[in-house]
Amino acid sequence: MDNKKVWYVTGASKGLGLALVKTLLEEGYPVAATSRYRTALTQAVGPDENFLPLEVDLTSEASIADSFKMTHARFGRIDVVVNNAGYGIGGTIEELAADEVTENFDVNVFATIRVIQKAMPYLRAQRGGHILNISSIAGFTGATGWAVYSAAKAAVIALSEVLAQDVSSMGIKVTAIAPGAFRTSFLSPESVAFARNKIADYEDVRASHNRYLAMDGKQIGDPAKAAEVFIQLAESANPPTLLFLGSDSYNRAIAKSTYLCDLLDTWKSVSCSTQIAEPVTA
Protein backbone atom coordinates (compact mmCIF):
# COMPACT_ATOMS: atom_id res chain seq x y z
CA MET A 1 0.00 0.00 0.00
CA ASP A 2 2.96 2.32 0.68
CA ASN A 3 3.63 2.68 -3.04
CA LYS A 4 0.02 3.26 -3.98
CA LYS A 5 -1.34 6.75 -4.56
CA VAL A 6 -3.96 8.00 -2.10
CA TRP A 7 -7.23 8.99 -3.79
CA TYR A 8 -9.92 11.43 -2.68
CA VAL A 9 -13.18 11.08 -4.65
CA THR A 10 -16.35 13.19 -4.37
CA GLY A 11 -19.83 11.98 -5.29
CA ALA A 12 -18.85 8.38 -4.73
CA SER A 13 -22.08 6.67 -3.71
CA LYS A 14 -23.23 6.08 -7.30
CA GLY A 15 -22.31 6.39 -10.97
CA LEU A 16 -18.76 6.81 -12.19
CA GLY A 17 -17.62 7.76 -8.69
CA LEU A 18 -18.80 4.47 -7.20
CA ALA A 19 -17.30 2.46 -10.06
CA LEU A 20 -13.99 4.25 -9.54
CA VAL A 21 -13.91 3.69 -5.77
CA LYS A 22 -14.68 -0.02 -6.13
CA THR A 23 -11.99 -0.46 -8.79
CA LEU A 24 -9.41 1.44 -6.74
CA LEU A 25 -10.06 -0.67 -3.66
CA GLU A 26 -9.90 -3.88 -5.68
CA GLU A 27 -6.47 -2.80 -6.90
CA GLY A 28 -5.24 -1.93 -3.42
CA TYR A 29 -5.34 1.86 -3.51
CA PRO A 30 -6.15 3.82 -0.34
CA VAL A 31 -9.35 5.76 -0.96
CA ALA A 32 -11.21 8.53 0.84
CA ALA A 33 -14.62 9.07 -0.71
CA THR A 34 -17.39 11.54 -0.03
CA SER A 35 -21.15 11.50 -0.18
CA ARG A 36 -23.94 13.55 1.31
CA TYR A 37 -24.87 10.48 3.34
CA ARG A 38 -22.16 8.27 4.82
CA THR A 39 -24.53 5.34 5.29
CA ALA A 40 -25.40 5.21 1.59
CA LEU A 41 -21.71 5.30 0.75
CA THR A 42 -20.69 2.49 3.11
CA GLN A 43 -23.58 0.33 1.94
CA ALA A 44 -22.67 0.89 -1.71
CA VAL A 45 -18.95 0.19 -1.28
CA GLY A 46 -18.77 -2.28 1.59
CA PRO A 47 -16.04 -2.67 4.23
CA ASP A 48 -12.39 -2.33 3.29
CA GLU A 49 -9.38 -1.42 5.43
CA ASN A 50 -8.16 0.98 2.74
CA PHE A 51 -11.47 2.82 2.58
CA LEU A 52 -12.36 6.04 4.41
CA PRO A 53 -16.03 6.97 3.84
CA LEU A 54 -16.77 10.63 4.52
CA GLU A 55 -20.07 12.44 4.89
CA VAL A 56 -19.39 15.83 3.31
CA ASP A 57 -21.51 18.83 2.46
CA LEU A 58 -19.88 20.16 -0.71
CA THR A 59 -21.61 23.51 -0.25
CA SER A 60 -19.67 23.97 3.02
CA GLU A 61 -16.02 25.00 3.00
CA ALA A 62 -15.63 23.82 6.58
CA SER A 63 -17.04 20.37 5.79
CA ILE A 64 -14.69 19.98 2.83
CA ALA A 65 -11.69 21.19 4.84
CA ASP A 66 -12.46 18.69 7.61
CA SER A 67 -12.66 15.86 5.08
CA PHE A 68 -9.18 16.63 3.78
CA LYS A 69 -7.81 16.80 7.33
CA MET A 70 -9.29 13.37 8.07
CA THR A 71 -7.95 11.94 4.82
CA HIS A 72 -4.43 13.24 5.47
CA ALA A 73 -4.55 12.06 9.08
CA ARG A 74 -5.58 8.57 7.98
CA PHE A 75 -3.28 8.06 5.00
CA GLY A 76 -0.47 10.59 5.47
CA ARG A 77 -0.81 12.16 2.02
CA ILE A 78 -3.27 12.94 -0.77
CA ASP A 79 -2.20 12.23 -4.34
CA VAL A 80 -5.26 12.22 -6.58
CA VAL A 81 -8.32 14.42 -6.12
CA VAL A 82 -11.38 13.55 -8.21
CA ASN A 83 -14.18 16.11 -8.49
CA ASN A 84 -16.98 13.80 -9.58
CA ALA A 85 -20.05 15.12 -7.73
CA GLY A 86 -22.64 16.72 -9.99
CA TYR A 87 -26.04 16.39 -11.58
CA GLY A 88 -27.76 17.28 -14.83
CA ILE A 89 -30.52 19.80 -15.27
CA GLY A 90 -32.76 20.10 -18.30
CA GLY A 91 -34.72 23.14 -19.37
CA THR A 92 -34.35 26.30 -21.37
CA ILE A 93 -32.95 29.55 -20.01
CA GLU A 94 -36.47 31.00 -19.95
CA GLU A 95 -37.93 28.05 -18.08
CA LEU A 96 -35.34 27.62 -15.34
CA ALA A 97 -35.81 29.64 -12.17
CA ALA A 98 -32.92 31.44 -10.51
CA ASP A 99 -32.68 28.92 -7.67
CA GLU A 100 -32.56 25.99 -10.11
CA VAL A 101 -29.67 27.60 -11.99
CA THR A 102 -27.83 28.57 -8.81
CA GLU A 103 -28.14 25.12 -7.24
CA ASN A 104 -26.81 23.42 -10.37
CA PHE A 105 -23.80 25.72 -10.59
CA ASP A 106 -23.22 25.33 -6.87
CA VAL A 107 -22.83 21.56 -7.16
CA ASN A 108 -21.21 21.32 -10.59
CA VAL A 109 -18.90 24.34 -10.49
CA PHE A 110 -18.57 26.02 -7.10
CA ALA A 111 -18.20 22.74 -5.21
CA THR A 112 -15.42 21.79 -7.61
CA ILE A 113 -13.70 25.09 -6.87
CA ARG A 114 -14.13 24.65 -3.11
CA VAL A 115 -12.59 21.18 -3.22
CA ILE A 116 -9.65 22.41 -5.28
CA GLN A 117 -9.06 25.29 -2.87
CA LYS A 118 -8.95 22.95 0.13
CA ALA A 119 -6.83 20.34 -1.68
CA MET A 120 -4.15 22.69 -2.97
CA PRO A 121 -2.29 23.29 0.34
CA TYR A 122 -1.67 19.55 0.63
CA LEU A 123 -0.61 19.17 -3.01
CA ARG A 124 1.65 22.24 -2.85
CA ALA A 125 3.33 20.97 0.30
CA GLN A 126 3.99 17.62 -1.45
CA ARG A 127 5.07 19.36 -4.67
CA GLY A 128 2.95 16.88 -6.56
CA GLY A 129 -0.47 15.43 -7.17
CA HIS A 130 -3.18 15.18 -9.79
CA ILE A 131 -6.61 16.78 -9.92
CA LEU A 132 -9.22 15.07 -12.11
CA ASN A 133 -12.29 17.22 -12.76
CA ILE A 134 -15.24 15.39 -14.28
CA SER A 135 -16.92 17.58 -16.86
CA SER A 136 -19.04 16.26 -19.75
CA ILE A 137 -19.08 16.29 -23.52
CA ALA A 138 -21.96 18.71 -22.95
CA GLY A 139 -19.35 21.17 -21.71
CA PHE A 140 -17.73 21.19 -25.16
CA THR A 141 -20.74 20.72 -27.39
CA GLY A 142 -24.14 20.97 -25.75
CA ALA A 143 -27.47 19.53 -26.77
CA THR A 144 -30.90 21.10 -27.12
CA GLY A 145 -32.57 21.69 -23.76
CA TRP A 146 -29.46 21.45 -21.58
CA ALA A 147 -28.15 25.02 -21.65
CA VAL A 148 -27.41 25.50 -17.95
CA TYR A 149 -25.87 22.06 -17.50
CA SER A 150 -23.70 22.63 -20.57
CA ALA A 151 -22.62 26.02 -19.24
CA ALA A 152 -21.68 24.54 -15.87
CA LYS A 153 -19.65 21.74 -17.43
CA ALA A 154 -17.98 24.18 -19.85
CA ALA A 155 -16.88 26.16 -16.80
CA VAL A 156 -15.27 23.01 -15.37
CA ILE A 157 -13.24 22.54 -18.56
CA ALA A 158 -12.19 26.19 -18.68
CA LEU A 159 -11.10 26.39 -15.04
CA SER A 160 -9.22 23.10 -15.36
CA GLU A 161 -7.23 24.26 -18.38
CA VAL A 162 -6.05 27.41 -16.61
CA LEU A 163 -5.52 25.65 -13.28
CA ALA A 164 -3.19 23.23 -15.09
CA GLN A 165 -1.05 26.19 -16.15
CA ASP A 166 -1.11 27.77 -12.70
CA VAL A 167 0.12 24.69 -10.81
CA SER A 168 2.40 22.97 -13.32
CA SER A 169 5.58 24.49 -11.86
CA MET A 170 4.82 22.72 -8.56
CA GLY A 171 4.58 19.30 -10.18
CA ILE A 172 0.78 19.18 -9.95
CA LYS A 173 -1.21 17.90 -12.91
CA VAL A 174 -4.81 18.68 -13.86
CA THR A 175 -7.09 16.82 -16.25
CA ALA A 176 -10.66 17.66 -17.19
CA ILE A 177 -12.55 14.57 -18.34
CA ALA A 178 -15.50 14.95 -20.69
CA PRO A 179 -17.44 11.67 -20.65
CA GLY A 180 -20.16 10.74 -23.07
CA ALA A 181 -23.02 8.46 -22.06
CA PHE A 182 -22.06 5.82 -19.49
CA ARG A 183 -24.36 3.15 -18.12
CA THR A 184 -24.87 4.66 -14.68
CA SER A 185 -27.81 6.19 -12.81
CA PHE A 186 -27.09 9.62 -14.32
CA LEU A 187 -30.40 9.71 -16.21
CA SER A 188 -32.41 8.55 -13.21
CA PRO A 189 -34.58 11.02 -11.23
CA GLU A 190 -32.00 11.15 -8.44
CA SER A 191 -29.28 12.42 -10.79
CA VAL A 192 -31.07 14.64 -13.28
CA ALA A 193 -33.56 17.44 -12.70
CA PHE A 194 -35.86 19.33 -15.02
CA ALA A 195 -37.27 22.83 -14.94
CA ARG A 196 -40.32 23.10 -12.72
CA ASN A 197 -41.84 25.60 -15.16
CA LYS A 198 -42.34 24.04 -18.58
CA ILE A 199 -43.44 26.27 -21.47
CA ALA A 200 -45.49 24.55 -24.16
CA ASP A 201 -43.78 26.34 -27.06
CA TYR A 202 -40.54 24.44 -26.44
CA GLU A 203 -41.63 21.24 -28.16
CA ASP A 204 -38.13 20.48 -29.51
CA VAL A 205 -36.72 20.70 -26.01
CA ARG A 206 -39.22 18.20 -24.60
CA ALA A 207 -38.43 15.86 -27.49
CA SER A 208 -34.71 16.17 -26.77
CA HIS A 209 -35.25 15.38 -23.08
CA ASN A 210 -37.34 12.34 -23.96
CA ARG A 211 -34.60 11.04 -26.28
CA TYR A 212 -32.05 11.27 -23.49
CA LEU A 213 -34.31 9.67 -20.90
CA ALA A 214 -34.94 6.78 -23.31
CA MET A 215 -31.19 6.07 -23.22
CA ASP A 216 -31.30 5.15 -19.51
CA GLY A 217 -29.86 1.68 -19.10
CA LYS A 218 -28.78 1.57 -22.76
CA GLN A 219 -25.74 3.87 -22.66
CA ILE A 220 -22.71 2.55 -24.53
CA GLY A 221 -20.11 3.48 -21.91
CA ASP A 222 -18.85 0.95 -19.35
CA PRO A 223 -18.21 2.59 -15.93
CA ALA A 224 -15.65 -0.06 -14.98
CA LYS A 225 -13.61 0.73 -18.09
CA ALA A 226 -13.88 4.45 -17.30
CA ALA A 227 -12.46 3.74 -13.84
CA GLU A 228 -9.44 2.03 -15.38
CA VAL A 229 -8.88 5.09 -17.58
CA PHE A 230 -8.94 7.36 -14.52
CA ILE A 231 -6.24 5.22 -12.91
CA GLN A 232 -4.22 5.25 -16.14
CA LEU A 233 -4.38 9.05 -16.18
CA ALA A 234 -3.24 9.30 -12.55
CA GLU A 235 -0.29 6.99 -13.24
CA SER A 236 0.70 8.78 -16.45
CA ALA A 237 3.80 10.97 -16.50
CA ASN A 238 2.27 13.23 -19.14
CA PRO A 239 -1.54 13.17 -18.90
CA PRO A 240 -3.73 15.34 -21.12
CA THR A 241 -5.32 18.51 -19.79
CA LEU A 242 -8.59 17.48 -21.48
CA LEU A 243 -9.76 13.98 -22.31
CA PHE A 244 -12.93 13.10 -24.20
CA LEU A 245 -14.06 9.77 -22.77
CA GLY A 246 -16.18 7.38 -24.81
CA SER A 247 -16.52 6.96 -28.56
CA ASP A 248 -19.67 9.09 -28.54
CA SER A 249 -17.84 11.89 -26.74
CA TYR A 250 -14.91 11.62 -29.14
CA ASN A 251 -17.15 11.74 -32.21
CA ARG A 252 -19.10 14.73 -30.93
CA ALA A 253 -15.85 16.54 -30.14
CA ILE A 254 -14.52 15.86 -33.64
CA ALA A 255 -17.73 17.20 -35.20
CA LYS A 256 -17.58 20.34 -33.06
CA SER A 257 -13.89 20.87 -33.85
CA THR A 258 -14.55 20.59 -37.58
CA TYR A 259 -17.39 23.08 -37.26
CA LEU A 260 -15.15 25.51 -35.37
CA CYS A 261 -12.37 25.27 -37.98
CA ASP A 262 -14.87 25.95 -40.77
CA LEU A 263 -16.34 28.84 -38.81
CA LEU A 264 -12.93 30.40 -38.25
CA ASP A 265 -12.06 30.16 -41.94
CA THR A 266 -15.40 31.60 -43.06
CA TRP A 267 -15.22 34.61 -40.75
CA LYS A 268 -11.44 35.15 -40.71
CA SER A 269 -11.56 38.47 -42.57
CA VAL A 270 -14.19 39.83 -40.19
CA SER A 271 -12.31 38.56 -37.13
CA CYS A 272 -9.14 40.33 -38.24
CA SER A 273 -10.83 43.49 -39.51
CA THR A 274 -10.81 45.24 -36.14
CA GLN A 275 -7.03 45.56 -35.88
CA ILE A 276 -5.69 49.11 -35.53
CA ALA A 277 -3.92 50.13 -38.71
CA GLU A 278 -0.39 51.21 -37.87
CA PRO A 279 0.89 54.28 -39.72
CA VAL A 280 3.30 53.56 -42.52
CA THR A 281 6.80 54.79 -41.71
CA ALA A 282 9.41 55.66 -44.26
FIGU-18092 format. One record per residue (C-alpha): residue number from 1; residue in one letter; x, y, z. Coordinates in steps of 0.02 Angstrom, whole numbers, plus 50000, padded with zeros to 5 digits. Example, Ala and Ser with C-alpha at 12.3 -4.5 7.8 and 13.67 -1.06 7.14 Angstrom:
doke->1&tinu->A&u->50615&v->49775&w->50390
doke->2&tinu->S&u->50684&v->49947&w->50357
END
This chain:
doke->1&tinu->M&u->50000&v->50000&w->50000
doke->2&tinu->D&u->50148&v->50116&w->50034
doke->3&tinu->N&u->50182&v->50134&w->49848
doke->4&tinu->K&u->50001&v->50163&w->49801
doke->5&tinu->K&u->49933&v->50338&w->49772
doke->6&tinu->V&u->49802&v->50400&w->49895
doke->7&tinu->W&u->49639&v->50450&w->49811
doke->8&tinu->Y&u->49504&v->50572&w->49866
doke->9&tinu->V&u->49341&v->50554&w->49767
doke->10&tinu->T&u->49183&v->50659&w->49782
doke->11&tinu->G&u->49009&v->50599&w->49736
doke->12&tinu->A&u->49058&v->50419&w->49764
doke->13&tinu->S&u->48896&v->50334&w->49814
doke->14&tinu->K&u->48839&v->50304&w->49635
doke->15&tinu->G&u->48884&v->50319&w->49452
doke->16&tinu->L&u->49062&v->50341&w->49391
doke->17&tinu->G&u->49119&v->50388&w->49565
doke->18&tinu->L&u->49060&v->50223&w->49640
doke->19&tinu->A&u->49135&v->50123&w->49497
doke->20&tinu->L&u->49300&v->50212&w->49523
doke->21&tinu->V&u->49304&v->50184&w->49711
doke->22&tinu->K&u->49266&v->49999&w->49694
doke->23&tinu->T&u->49400&v->49977&w->49561
doke->24&tinu->L&u->49529&v->50072&w->49663
doke->25&tinu->L&u->49497&v->49966&w->49817
doke->26&tinu->E&u->49505&v->49806&w->49716
doke->27&tinu->E&u->49677&v->49860&w->49655
doke->28&tinu->G&u->49738&v->49904&w->49829
doke->29&tinu->Y&u->49733&v->50093&w->49825
doke->30&tinu->P&u->49692&v->50191&w->49983
doke->31&tinu->V&u->49532&v->50288&w->49952
doke->32&tinu->A&u->49440&v->50426&w->50042
doke->33&tinu->A&u->49269&v->50453&w->49964
doke->34&tinu->T&u->49131&v->50577&w->49998
doke->35&tinu->S&u->48942&v->50575&w->49991
doke->36&tinu->R&u->48803&v->50678&w->50065
doke->37&tinu->Y&u->48756&v->50524&w->50167
doke->38&tinu->R&u->48892&v->50414&w->50241
doke->39&tinu->T&u->48774&v->50267&w->50265
doke->40&tinu->A&u->48730&v->50260&w->50080
doke->41&tinu->L&u->48915&v->50265&w->50037
doke->42&tinu->T&u->48965&v->50125&w->50155
doke->43&tinu->Q&u->48821&v->50016&w->50097
doke->44&tinu->A&u->48866&v->50044&w->49915
doke->45&tinu->V&u->49052&v->50009&w->49936
doke->46&tinu->G&u->49061&v->49886&w->50079
doke->47&tinu->P&u->49198&v->49866&w->50211
doke->48&tinu->D&u->49381&v->49884&w->50165
doke->49&tinu->E&u->49531&v->49929&w->50272
doke->50&tinu->N&u->49592&v->50049&w->50137
doke->51&tinu->F&u->49426&v->50141&w->50129
doke->52&tinu->L&u->49382&v->50302&w->50220
doke->53&tinu->P&u->49198&v->50349&w->50192
doke->54&tinu->L&u->49162&v->50532&w->50226
doke->55&tinu->E&u->48997&v->50622&w->50245
doke->56&tinu->V&u->49030&v->50791&w->50166
doke->57&tinu->D&u->48924&v->50942&w->50123
doke->58&tinu->L&u->49006&v->51008&w->49965
doke->59&tinu->T&u->48919&v->51176&w->49988
doke->60&tinu->S&u->49017&v->51199&w->50151
doke->61&tinu->E&u->49199&v->51250&w->50150
doke->62&tinu->A&u->49218&v->51191&w->50329
doke->63&tinu->S&u->49148&v->51018&w->50290
doke->64&tinu->I&u->49266&v->50999&w->50141
doke->65&tinu->A&u->49415&v->51059&w->50242
doke->66&tinu->D&u->49377&v->50935&w->50380
doke->67&tinu->S&u->49367&v->50793&w->50254
doke->68&tinu->F&u->49541&v->50832&w->50189
doke->69&tinu->K&u->49609&v->50840&w->50367
doke->70&tinu->M&u->49535&v->50668&w->50403
doke->71&tinu->T&u->49603&v->50597&w->50241
doke->72&tinu->H&u->49778&v->50662&w->50273
doke->73&tinu->A&u->49773&v->50603&w->50454
doke->74&tinu->R&u->49721&v->50428&w->50399
doke->75&tinu->F&u->49836&v->50403&w->50250
doke->76&tinu->G&u->49977&v->50530&w->50273
doke->77&tinu->R&u->49960&v->50608&w->50101
doke->78&tinu->I&u->49837&v->50647&w->49962
doke->79&tinu->D&u->49890&v->50611&w->49783
doke->80&tinu->V&u->49737&v->50611&w->49671
doke->81&tinu->V&u->49584&v->50721&w->49694
doke->82&tinu->V&u->49431&v->50678&w->49589
doke->83&tinu->N&u->49291&v->50805&w->49575
doke->84&tinu->N&u->49151&v->50690&w->49521
doke->85&tinu->A&u->48998&v->50756&w->49614
doke->86&tinu->G&u->48868&v->50836&w->49501
doke->87&tinu->Y&u->48698&v->50820&w->49421
doke->88&tinu->G&u->48612&v->50864&w->49259
doke->89&tinu->I&u->48474&v->50990&w->49237
doke->90&tinu->G&u->48362&v->51005&w->49085
doke->91&tinu->G&u->48264&v->51157&w->49031
doke->92&tinu->T&u->48283&v->51315&w->48932
doke->93&tinu->I&u->48352&v->51477&w->48999
doke->94&tinu->E&u->48177&v->51550&w->49002
doke->95&tinu->E&u->48104&v->51402&w->49096
doke->96&tinu->L&u->48233&v->51381&w->49233
doke->97&tinu->A&u->48210&v->51482&w->49392
doke->98&tinu->A&u->48354&v->51572&w->49475
doke->99&tinu->D&u->48366&v->51446&w->49617
doke->100&tinu->E&u->48372&v->51300&w->49495
doke->101&tinu->V&u->48516&v->51380&w->49400
doke->102&tinu->T&u->48608&v->51428&w->49559
doke->103&tinu->E&u->48593&v->51256&w->49638
doke->104&tinu->N&u->48659&v->51171&w->49482
doke->105&tinu->F&u->48810&v->51286&w->49470
doke->106&tinu->D&u->48839&v->51267&w->49657
doke->107&tinu->V&u->48859&v->51078&w->49642
doke->108&tinu->N&u->48940&v->51066&w->49470
doke->109&tinu->V&u->49055&v->51217&w->49476
doke->110&tinu->F&u->49072&v->51301&w->49645
doke->111&tinu->A&u->49090&v->51137&w->49740
doke->112&tinu->T&u->49229&v->51090&w->49620
doke->113&tinu->I&u->49315&v->51255&w->49656
doke->114&tinu->R&u->49294&v->51233&w->49845
doke->115&tinu->V&u->49370&v->51059&w->49839
doke->116&tinu->I&u->49518&v->51121&w->49736
doke->117&tinu->Q&u->49547&v->51265&w->49857
doke->118&tinu->K&u->49552&v->51147&w->50006
doke->119&tinu->A&u->49658&v->51017&w->49916
doke->120&tinu->M&u->49793&v->51135&w->49852
doke->121&tinu->P&u->49886&v->51165&w->50017
doke->122&tinu->Y&u->49916&v->50978&w->50032
doke->123&tinu->L&u->49970&v->50958&w->49850
doke->124&tinu->R&u->50082&v->51112&w->49857
doke->125&tinu->A&u->50167&v->51048&w->50015
doke->126&tinu->Q&u->50199&v->50881&w->49927
doke->127&tinu->R&u->50254&v->50968&w->49767
doke->128&tinu->G&u->50148&v->50844&w->49672
doke->129&tinu->G&u->49976&v->50771&w->49641
doke->130&tinu->H&u->49841&v->50759&w->49510
doke->131&tinu->I&u->49669&v->50839&w->49504
doke->132&tinu->L&u->49539&v->50754&w->49394
doke->133&tinu->N&u->49386&v->50861&w->49362
doke->134&tinu->I&u->49238&v->50770&w->49286
doke->135&tinu->S&u->49154&v->50879&w->49157
doke->136&tinu->S&u->49048&v->50813&w->49013
doke->137&tinu->I&u->49046&v->50814&w->48824
doke->138&tinu->A&u->48902&v->50935&w->48852
doke->139&tinu->G&u->49033&v->51059&w->48915
doke->140&tinu->F&u->49114&v->51059&w->48742
doke->141&tinu->T&u->48963&v->51036&w->48630
doke->142&tinu->G&u->48793&v->51048&w->48713
doke->143&tinu->A&u->48626&v->50976&w->48662
doke->144&tinu->T&u->48455&v->51055&w->48644
doke->145&tinu->G&u->48371&v->51084&w->48812
doke->146&tinu->W&u->48527&v->51072&w->48921
doke->147&tinu->A&u->48593&v->51251&w->48918
doke->148&tinu->V&u->48630&v->51275&w->49103
doke->149&tinu->Y&u->48707&v->51103&w->49125
doke->150&tinu->S&u->48815&v->51132&w->48971
doke->151&tinu->A&u->48869&v->51301&w->49038
doke->152&tinu->A&u->48916&v->51227&w->49206
doke->153&tinu->K&u->49017&v->51087&w->49128
doke->154&tinu->A&u->49101&v->51209&w->49008
doke->155&tinu->A&u->49156&v->51308&w->49160
doke->156&tinu->V&u->49237&v->51151&w->49232
doke->157&tinu->I&u->49338&v->51127&w->49072
doke->158&tinu->A&u->49391&v->51310&w->49066
doke->159&tinu->L&u->49445&v->51320&w->49248
doke->160&tinu->S&u->49539&v->51155&w->49232
doke->161&tinu->E&u->49638&v->51213&w->49081
doke->162&tinu->V&u->49697&v->51371&w->49170
doke->163&tinu->L&u->49724&v->51282&w->49336
doke->164&tinu->A&u->49840&v->51162&w->49246
doke->165&tinu->Q&u->49948&v->51310&w->49192
doke->166&tinu->D&u->49944&v->51388&w->49365
doke->167&tinu->V&u->50006&v->51235&w->49459
doke->168&tinu->S&u->50120&v->51149&w->49334
doke->169&tinu->S&u->50279&v->51225&w->49407
doke->170&tinu->M&u->50241&v->51136&w->49572
doke->171&tinu->G&u->50229&v->50965&w->49491
doke->172&tinu->I&u->50039&v->50959&w->49503
doke->173&tinu->K&u->49940&v->50895&w->49355
doke->174&tinu->V&u->49760&v->50934&w->49307
doke->175&tinu->T&u->49645&v->50841&w->49188
doke->176&tinu->A&u->49467&v->50883&w->49140
doke->177&tinu->I&u->49373&v->50728&w->49083
doke->178&tinu->A&u->49225&v->50747&w->48966
doke->179&tinu->P&u->49128&v->50584&w->48967
doke->180&tinu->G&u->48992&v->50537&w->48847
doke->181&tinu->A&u->48849&v->50423&w->48897
doke->182&tinu->F&u->48897&v->50291&w->49026
doke->183&tinu->R&u->48782&v->50158&w->49094
doke->184&tinu->T&u->48757&v->50233&w->49266
doke->185&tinu->S&u->48610&v->50309&w->49360
doke->186&tinu->F&u->48646&v->50481&w->49284
doke->187&tinu->L&u->48480&v->50486&w->49190
doke->188&tinu->S&u->48380&v->50427&w->49340
doke->189&tinu->P&u->48271&v->50551&w->49438
doke->190&tinu->E&u->48400&v->50557&w->49578
doke->191&tinu->S&u->48536&v->50621&w->49461
doke->192&tinu->V&u->48446&v->50732&w->49336
doke->193&tinu->A&u->48322&v->50872&w->49365
doke->194&tinu->F&u->48207&v->50967&w->49249
doke->195&tinu->A&u->48137&v->51142&w->49253
doke->196&tinu->R&u->47984&v->51155&w->49364
doke->197&tinu->N&u->47908&v->51280&w->49242
doke->198&tinu->K&u->47883&v->51202&w->49071
doke->199&tinu->I&u->47828&v->51313&w->48927
doke->200&tinu->A&u->47725&v->51228&w->48792
doke->201&tinu->D&u->47811&v->51317&w->48647
doke->202&tinu->Y&u->47973&v->51222&w->48678
doke->203&tinu->E&u->47919&v->51062&w->48592
doke->204&tinu->D&u->48093&v->51024&w->48524
doke->205&tinu->V&u->48164&v->51035&w->48700
doke->206&tinu->R&u->48039&v->50910&w->48770
doke->207&tinu->A&u->48079&v->50793&w->48626
doke->208&tinu->S&u->48265&v->50808&w->48661
doke->209&tinu->H&u->48238&v->50769&w->48846
doke->210&tinu->N&u->48133&v->50617&w->48802
doke->211&tinu->R&u->48270&v->50552&w->48686
doke->212&tinu->Y&u->48398&v->50564&w->48825
doke->213&tinu->L&u->48285&v->50483&w->48955
doke->214&tinu->A&u->48253&v->50339&w->48835
doke->215&tinu->M&u->48440&v->50303&w->48839
doke->216&tinu->D&u->48435&v->50257&w->49024
doke->217&tinu->G&u->48507&v->50084&w->49045
doke->218&tinu->K&u->48561&v->50078&w->48862
doke->219&tinu->Q&u->48713&v->50193&w->48867
doke->220&tinu->I&u->48864&v->50127&w->48774
doke->221&tinu->G&u->48994&v->50174&w->48904
doke->222&tinu->D&u->49058&v->50047&w->49032
doke->223&tinu->P&u->49089&v->50130&w->49204
doke->224&tinu->A&u->49218&v->49997&w->49251
doke->225&tinu->K&u->49320&v->50036&w->49096
doke->226&tinu->A&u->49306&v->50222&w->49135
doke->227&tinu->A&u->49377&v->50187&w->49308
doke->228&tinu->E&u->49528&v->50102&w->49231
doke->229&tinu->V&u->49556&v->50255&w->49121
doke->230&tinu->F&u->49553&v->50368&w->49274
doke->231&tinu->I&u->49688&v->50261&w->49354
doke->232&tinu->Q&u->49789&v->50262&w->49193
doke->233&tinu->L&u->49781&v->50452&w->49191
doke->234&tinu->A&u->49838&v->50465&w->49372
doke->235&tinu->E&u->49985&v->50350&w->49338
doke->236&tinu->S&u->50035&v->50439&w->49177
doke->237&tinu->A&u->50190&v->50549&w->49175
doke->238&tinu->N&u->50113&v->50661&w->49043
doke->239&tinu->P&u->49923&v->50659&w->49055
doke->240&tinu->P&u->49813&v->50767&w->48944
doke->241&tinu->T&u->49734&v->50925&w->49010
doke->242&tinu->L&u->49571&v->50874&w->48926
doke->243&tinu->L&u->49512&v->50699&w->48884
doke->244&tinu->F&u->49353&v->50655&w->48790
doke->245&tinu->L&u->49297&v->50488&w->48862
doke->246&tinu->G&u->49191&v->50369&w->48759
doke->247&tinu->S&u->49174&v->50348&w->48572
doke->248&tinu->D&u->49016&v->50454&w->48573
doke->249&tinu->S&u->49108&v->50594&w->48663
doke->250&tinu->Y&u->49254&v->50581&w->48543
doke->251&tinu->N&u->49143&v->50587&w->48389
doke->252&tinu->R&u->49045&v->50737&w->48453
doke->253&tinu->A&u->49208&v->50827&w->48493
doke->254&tinu->I&u->49274&v->50793&w->48318
doke->255&tinu->A&u->49114&v->50860&w->48240
doke->256&tinu->K&u->49121&v->51017&w->48347
doke->257&tinu->S&u->49305&v->51043&w->48308
doke->258&tinu->T&u->49273&v->51030&w->48121
doke->259&tinu->Y&u->49130&v->51154&w->48137
doke->260&tinu->L&u->49243&v->51275&w->48232
doke->261&tinu->C&u->49381&v->51263&w->48101
doke->262&tinu->D&u->49257&v->51298&w->47961
doke->263&tinu->L&u->49183&v->51442&w->48059
doke->264&tinu->L&u->49354&v->51520&w->48088
doke->265&tinu->D&u->49397&v->51508&w->47903
doke->266&tinu->T&u->49230&v->51580&w->47847
doke->267&tinu->W&u->49239&v->51730&w->47962
doke->268&tinu->K&u->49428&v->51757&w->47965
doke->269&tinu->S&u->49422&v->51923&w->47872
doke->270&tinu->V&u->49291&v->51992&w->47991
doke->271&tinu->S&u->49385&v->51928&w->48144
doke->272&tinu->C&u->49543&v->52016&w->48088
doke->273&tinu->S&u->49458&v->52174&w->48024
doke->274&tinu->T&u->49459&v->52262&w->48193
doke->275&tinu->Q&u->49648&v->52278&w->48206
doke->276&tinu->I&u->49715&v->52455&w->48223
doke->277&tinu->A&u->49804&v->52507&w->48065
doke->278&tinu->E&u->49980&v->52561&w->48107
doke->279&tinu->P&u->50044&v->52714&w->48014
doke->280&tinu->V&u->50165&v->52678&w->47874
doke->281&tinu->T&u->50340&v->52739&w->47914
doke->282&tinu->A&u->50471&v->52783&w->47787
END
